[in-house]
Amino acid sequence: MSRLLAAQPDPAAVEAALSGDVVSWALLLELQFVSGTIRLSNTTVPVVDGAGTTWSGLGDLVGMSDIEGGPGNLAPLREYYLGIPYELLGADSVPAQASARIPGLIGDAADYRGRPANLSAQLFDADAYDARGRASAVGMPIALDAGLMTNVGWSFAPGDGGVVLTLRCLLYTSPSPRDS
């Protein structure tokens, strides 16, 4: 049995979910700020993982880069993106007015710098749904990578898109802090 399956409470259910015709899954990003933990997913609605934790669904407003680095790099970099439409910045927001709100969106570096950022994947049963019509989680979230938040940048999205915040994280190479 693989280490992935051995770590699951019901390995057979996870194996079945992975071998089906349709594999349903979501990415889960946990950002552990000093002021509190934020849990985001790439789904359009909130999801509940196999441990019972609820993750906010932000859909296409969130994204991430590929892992950068190579054999000579000690800590690869991952960037997470959060799009903020102008409508959420205020009714009369345009780039000039939106830029005045950027310091508040970026926050205090002491709240995030050097703090954990963990990326996981959650499998779902494509044929079973909870009372709210959401796919039911299968097994526990699967850790993909772990890192430390370093800094936040921002840019204007093309056209009338809004503002894009970019959170940079240095990934642990090995061992993961969750394994210690």
N, C-alpha and C positions, 0 to 999 in steps of 0.2 A: 504494500500500500504506500502511496506517495505521502510525503510530509504534508502536502496540502490537504489531502483527504483525512489523514490521521488526526489533524488538528480540529476537525469538524465533529460536532456532536452526533450527526447522522451521516456518515460517509457515503452510504448507499444513495441517499436522497441527493447529495451534491453531485455524485457521479452520474446519476440519472439526469439531473438538470443540465449537466455539461454535455451529455451524449444525445440529447434530444434534437429534433429537427430544428427547433427554434431555441436559442439560448437568450434568455432575458436577463439583463443585468444593468446596474447603474454604478457610476463612479461616486464615491463619497469622500469629501474633503473636510477634515477636522482641523480647525485653526484654533490653537490654544492661547488666546490673548490673556494678559494679566487681568483685564477687566471681565473676562468670561470667555467660554468656549463657543465658537460658532461652527455649526455643522451644515454643510451645503451639499447638494447633489446636482447632477446634470439632468435630472428629470424635470418635467413641467409641473408636477404636483409633489407635495411632501411624501416621503417614503419612510417606512419603518423597517429597520434592519433586523437581522436574526436575533440580536440581543435586546430588541424592543426600543431602540433609540430612534427618535424621529429626526429626519434630515430635511431641511428646507429645499424645495425644488425650484431652481432658478433657470432651468432649461438652457436656451441658447445664450443667456446673459453671462454664463461662466464658460471658461475654457482653460486650456493649459498647453504649454509648449512640449516638444519632445525633450527628452533628457539630453543635455549637452555634455560634452566631455569625451574622454578617451583614456587609454592606458596611462598616460602621463598625468592625468588630473586626479587629485586626491578627493575632491568633492564636486560631483556634477551639479549643475544648476537646473532647477525647474522653475518655470514662471507660470503663475496662475493669473487668469484675467477675469475681471468683473466689469461688464458693461453697464453703464448707468445712463438710460435715455434722458434727454433733456427734460422730458415731461416730469420725471421724478426729482429733478433739481429745482423745479419751480415753474409755474405757468408761463412766465415771461423769459425763461432761460434761453439764452443763445450763447455761443462760445464766450463772449466777453463777460456776461454775468455768471456763467458757469465756472469760469476760472477763479472767481472770488470765493467759491464754495470748496475748491480743491483742498486747501489746508484742513478743513473740517472732515473731508472724506478720507484723507490719508491718515489723520489721527496723530497720536503721539508715538514716536518711535520706541519709547520705553515700554509701550503696551504690547509691542509685537517682536521687536528685534531680539533674536536669540531664543525665541519661543517655538515650540513644536508645531509642525504642519504635517499631518498624516493623510496619505491617500490610500483608499481601499476600494474594493469592488464588492458589490453584493449581488448574488444570484437571486433570481425570482422564478417562481413556478409560473410558466406561461399559461397554465390552465386553471389556476386557483387564485381567487381574489378575496380580499377582506370585506368587511361590511361597507366600506367606503368605495369599493370598486377598484382598489389598488391591488396589483399582483402581490401575492404572499411571498415573503422572504424564504429562501432555502439556505439553511446553514448559517454560519456566522460570517461577517465581512472578512474578505481576504485582503491582507495587507499587501499593497503594491510598492509603496516607498514611504520613507519617513525623512523629514528634514527639519531645518531650522529657518524661520523667517529672517530675512536680512534687511530688505528695504522695499519701499513702495514707490512706484513711479506712476505717471499718468500721461495720457495723450487724448487728443480729440479724435473721435471716430470719424471716418470719411462721411461727407454729406451732412445730413441732419441726424447722425447716429447718436451723438452724446459724448460722454467721457468714458474712457477705458482706464481702469486702475490695474496696474501690473504689480503683483506681489512676487518677489524673488525669494527662492528658498534654496539653501545648500542641502543636498541630500546626503544622508549617511551612506557610506559605501558598505560597511560590514563591521561588526554585527549590528542589526537593528536595535534601537534602544528598547523595543518591545520584547526582545529576546533576553534581556539582562535581568 
